[in-house]
Amino acid sequence: MSLPVVLAGARGHGRSHLLNIRRLEEGGLVRLAGVCELNPLSPAELAGFDAPEQSADLGELLKRTGARIAVICTPIHTHTDLALTAAAQGVHTLLEKPTTASYPEFERLLAGLDKSGTACQIGFQSLGSHAVGAIRELVLDGAIGRLRGIGAAGAWVRDEAYYRRVPWAGRRSLDGRDVVDGVLTNPLAHAVATALRIDGGDLAGDVSGIELEQYRANDIEADDTSCLRLRTARSARITVAVTLCAERNAEPYVVVHGTEGRVTFWYKQDRVRVERTGREPVETVYGRTDLLENLVAHLEEGAELVVPAHRTGAFMRILEAVRTGPSPATLPAGAWYGADGDNGPRRIVRGVDALVAESAETLATFAELGADWAAPRTAPPAASSATSAAPSPDTKVLRLAGRAVADYVHRPRLPATLSPRPYLHPVRTLGGVVVTELRPADHAHHLGVSMAVPDVAGVNFWGGRTYVRDRGPVALDNHGVQRHTGWLAPDPDGCAQALSWTREGRELLTERRTIRTYALSADAWALDITSTLTNVSGADLSFGSPATNGRPGAGYGGFFWRAPKEGAADPRPGVFSATATGEDAVHGSTAEWLALAGRGWTLVFAGGDEETRRDPWFVRTGQYPGVGSSLAWERRLPLAGGAALSRRIVTVVADGRLDRPAAAALVALAREAAPS
C-alpha cells in the first residue's frame, strides 16, 4: 500500500521533490496526499496528480490527510519548527539541507525526534551515491596508501538575480532569525557533507579545528566565495573551496589524496576516477539510492537511513562556526569584475576557478595560495616581518618564516553576553593542525586563546553566566568588554597592543598586551603572551572566580586556552606535568609546566615569570579540553587604585603527541629562546 506524503514547499527546488514524488507514485510506493504552500499550486503545476489537498498550515494538513511522511523543502529558518510539527504528530520527514539554521536548533530538533520516535532523513542527495561507500572501502583497504587528506572544490555561476529570488537568499539572518544561506552551508553544502562522509567523520564530535576564509563579491550578507579547513577524528585534513562567482560552471568534486594514489568523485554525476601509482586510471559510474525511496524502505522494511539527522552533526558544527564567526569580508572592486549572465549581470572573482581547483589539489587555503584579495592589503601600524594583516581589518595573522601560525582577532564582533574580547583563533602547529576552538557548542563564550576574568568588581569579563553564591550559574546583565585602543611600538617578533576593560562606558582597567612568536624546532614553536593590567577605576578593585563565589575548584580567570575536542569515541586529550598525570592530579597545582596532548598535537604551558608560576593551573579534559591560569583560586585578588599586575604565559605548540621528557625539553628550549 502506498504511503501518503505531504510536500511542504513545492516551488523552486521543491519542484524536484514534486517530480520525484510523481515518479514514486507511479511505482506504487507513495501517494501525494497534500501540498503545503502559502499560495496554492495551480492545476497545471499539479498535472499528473489526483487533486491533493492544499493548505498553508502544515499541522492541520497532516491531520486531515493522515500523512505518514512530510517532505519539507522550505526556507532554512523554518526547518526546525516544521520538522518538529510533523514529529509531534508521529509523521516522519525528509528534510532539505541544511538541517537547521544553528547548532542549538539542531539539538532541539534531535531532542524532538527522540521524544517522538520519528525518522528524519536529511536531503544531502550526494550521500545516496553508491560511490561513497565504494570510495570508503578503497581508502580503508589501503588501495591509495596512507590517507593524506581530502579536498573538495565547487565553482558555480550565479547571477545577481539569484540573490533576489526570495527574501532569505544570501542572508545571514532575516527578521532576527538565523538563516546562514552562504555558499558553504547551502548551494555547495554537498561538497562539505560528501567529504565528511567519505572520511567517516560526519558526527558532531568528529570535527575540530575549523578554519574559515569567507568572502563576498555580491552585495549580500553571506559568503559567495569561501574556503574551509578542518581536522576529523581520524586526524584527516579536509579542505573545501567553493564559489558562486566562477568564470564558468564546473562539476563539483571531492578528491581523496593518498600516498600511493588518489580518488576523484564528481558527486553530481556519481562518477569516480581512481588513479594508483604504476597503474592505468579507472573510471566508474555508480548507482544512487533515492532518499525518499530509502525513507519509505526504512518505514516499511527497516532499511537503514542513508542520512539520518544525527549524522549531519559534523556539518552542523561547521554551519555553527559560519553562523557565529565574523561576517564574510567584502572583496574590493578590483578583485572581481562584472559580466552578463543568463538572467542579468553577475560578478566573477578574478582567478577563482583555478584557485578553487588548486585548493582541492594542495589542501591549502586561499590566503596560503597567495590570492591577492585574500592576502594583506595594507600593513597595520605595528606590522613587522612576523605579523601581517589578515583578510579582515580586525585580524592580524602571526607568521613564522612566512607561515601563518595564528590569527589574532583584535576587534571581534560578538554579542555582549560573550564579554567581547580579542582572541587567537585558529592557532596552528607548524604542520597545520588547528589547536584552538572558537565558540564551541558546549561553551559558546570560549574564544580560542584569550584573557578572560569572570569577576572584576562584579563585572563579567569571561562571558556566559555568572556564578552566584547559593544560587549557582545565573544569567546576569553584567558583561564587560575589552576594547582595542591602539597598537603600541612595533615589535619585531609579534605585536604590542593597548586595551581598555570597560562596562557600560566605565573604564575599570587598562591593559598592555604583547604577543610574540618564535621557532623552537622543525615541529614546534612558542607563543609568548604577557598581560599587564592597571587599575584606572578610581577605586580599589578585586578579581574573583566561581571558586571565590562558592563553587569549589572553579578558580578560573586570567589566561585561558580552549583546545579542540578529539573524536567522538575519546574526546579527551591527555594531560600531565613533570610529576603528575591526569586532570585530577594536575588541576589546581602550581606545576612548573603542564602539557595537553591530543592526537597529532601537544601544547605545553609554562609560567613566564615568578608571579605567574605561583598561580594554580585550571585544567579540564573530561567535560571539555581547556587550560588556564588562575588569578583567584581560593581568595579574591585585590588590586589597589593605580596599581598594576602582570602575568606571562609561554605555550609550546608542537606537532605529534609528546611524552614527558620531550615536553620538558621543549619548555627548557622555549625559555632559552625567549626574547628578553
C-alpha positions, 0 to 999 in steps of 0.5 A: 500500500502506498504511503501518503506524503505531504510536500511542504514547499513545492516551488523552486527546488521543491519542484524536484521533490514534486517530480520525484514524488510523481515518479514514486507514485507511479511505482506504487510506493507513495501517494501525494496526499497534500501540498503545503504552500502559502499560495496554492499550486495551480492545476497545471503545476499539479498535472499528473496528480489526483487533486491533493489537498492544499493548505498553508498550515502544515499541522492541520494538513497532516491531520486531515490527510493522515500523512505518514511522511512530510517532505519539507523543502522550505526556507532554512529558518523554518526547518526546525519548527516544521520538522518538529510539527510533523514529529509531534504528530508521529509523521516522519520527514525528509528534510532539505539541507541544511538541517537547521539554521544553528547548532542549538536548533539542531539539538532541539530538533534531535531532542524532538525526534527522540521524544517522538520516535520519528525518522528524519532523513536529511536531503544531502542527495550526494550521500545516496551515491553508491560511490561513497561507500565504494570510495570508503572501502578503497581508502580503508583497504589501503588501495591509495596508501596512507590517507593524506587528506581530502579536498573538495572544490565547487565553482558555480555561476550565479547571477545577481538575480539569484540573490533576489529570488526570495527574501532569505537568499544570501542572508545571514539572518532575516527578521532576527532569525538565523538563516546562514544561506552562504555558499558553504552551508547551502548551494555547495553544502554537498561538497562539505557533507560528501567529504565528511562522509567519505572520511567517516567523520560526519558526527558532531564530535568528529570535527575540530579545528575549523578554519574559515576564509569567507568572502563576498563579491555580491552585495549580500550578507553571506559568503559567495566565495569561501574556503574551509579547513578542518581536522576529523577524528581520524586526524584527516585534513579536509579542505573545501573551496567553493564559489558562486562567482566562477568564470564558468560552471564546473562539476563539483568534486571531492578528491581523496589524496593518498600516498600511493594514489588518489580518488576523484568523485564528481558527486553530481554525476556519481562518477569516480576516477581512481588513479594508483601509482604504476597503474592505468586510471579507472573510471566508474559510474555508480548507482544512487539510492533515492532518499525518499525511496530509502525513507519509505524502505526504512518505514516499511522494511527497516532499511537503514537511513542513508542520512539520518539527522544525527549524522549531519552533526559534523556539518552542523558544527561547521554551519555553527562556526559560519553562523557565529564567526565574523561576517564574510569580508567584502572583496574590493572592486578590483578583485572581481569584475562584472559580466552578463549572465543568463538572467542579468549581470553577475560578478566573477572573482578574478582567478577563482576557478583555478584557485578553487581547483588548486585548493582541492589539489594542495589542501591549502587555503586561499590566503596560503595560495597567495590570492591577492584579495585574500592576502594583506592589503595594507600593513597595520601600524605595528606590522613587522616581518612576523605579523601581517594583516589578515583578510579582515581589518580586525585580524592580524595573522602571526607568521613564522618564516612566512607561515601563518601560525595564528590569527589574532582577532583584535576587534571581534564582533560578538554579542555582549553576553560573550564579554567581547574580547580579542582572541587567537583563533585558529592557532596552528602547529607548524604542520597545520593542525588547528589547536584552538576552538572558537565558540564551541557548542558546549561553551559558546563564550570560549574564544580560542586563546584569550584573557578572560576574568569572570569577576572584576568588581562584579563585572563579567569579563569571561562571558556566559553566566555568572556564578552566584553564591547559593544560587549557582550559574545565573544569567546576569546583565553584567558583561564587560568588554575589552576594547582595542585602543591602539597598537603600541611600538612595533615589535619585531617578533609579534605585536604590542597592543593597548586595551581598555576593560570597560562596562557600560562606558566605565573604564575599570582597567587598562591593559598592555598586551604583547604577543610574540612568536618564535621557532623552537624546532622543525615541529614546534614553536612558542607563543609568548603572551604577557598581560599587564593590567592597571587599575584606572577605576578610581577605586580599589578593585578585586578579581574573583572566580566561581571558586571565590563565589562558592563553587569549589575548584572553579578558580578560573580567570586570567589566561585561558586556552580552549583546545579542540575536542578529539573524536567522538569515541575519546574526546579527551586529550591527555594531560600531565606535568613533570610529576603528575598525570591526569586532570585530577592530579594536575588541576589546581597545582602550581606545576612548573609546566603542564602539557595537553596532548591530543592526537597529532598535537601537544601544547605545553604551558609554562609560567613566564615569570615568578608571579605567574608560576605561583598561580594554580593551573585550571585544567579540564579534559573530561567535560571539555579540553581547556587550560588556564591560569588562575588569578583567584583560586581560593581568595579574591585578588585585590588590586589597589587604585593605580596599581598594576599586575602582570602575568606571562604565559609561554605555550609550546605548540608542537606537532605529534603527541609528546611524552614527558621528557620531550615536553620538558625539553621543549619548555627548557628550549622555549625559555632559552629562546625567549626574547628578553 
